[in-house]
């Protein structure tokens, strides 16, 4: 068995119950080493321990914030912990985000800056680190045990939202950030597809399982809610696409979502 195993990096795992954590669990199950970047060291360590207890190899890299310097420092720590020679970065997911839902005239400068800093500037810094590593790699070797295929250097994924493609009465700051993230992802897909680097953006449209607590009727209606584990499976499907038919953007919503 090869001593080389692919690395999956995810930024934004929250309390361990959402999309980032579900993706980490799935890719760990598929044989990837997992690097977790997030605020909140306790939740980060808990998820890393969970993955390790289930046979995975995972480590948490806490950040105080999602500033470019913090992102760069996290990747420096990741490269030190997971040697690129035995843990080539093959999949990265930017799942961090910051939402502001307020009427336009009530939004403060600080709230606007936070939305743009996390949704755009942090994604820009994350992408720079990821693509820099991808460009150092040859095409994925099947002996690594990854899912990307032999015509791909790596896959960079972004978690978007309905606000990525349309604004609304209380989403001016949030939509500005998510539109920026979508534009960044499309630009990277066009620039680096020629280098066999797959970039994909996902529009997540609907309530997720964890957003409505103490509502048994809603929780049991699998057609009316988004499940983070299903989102993770869709991300894995993107990674598995071969270079003859790549998807840049998908939108995911439950069957009964009004859209």
Beta strands, then each sheet from edge to edge (+ up, - down):
strand 1: 7-11
strand 2: 33-38
strand 3: 58-62
strand 4: 89-94
strand 5: 154-159
strand 6: 197-204
strand 7: 249-252
sheet 1: 3+ 2+ 1+ 4+ 5+ 6+ 7+
end
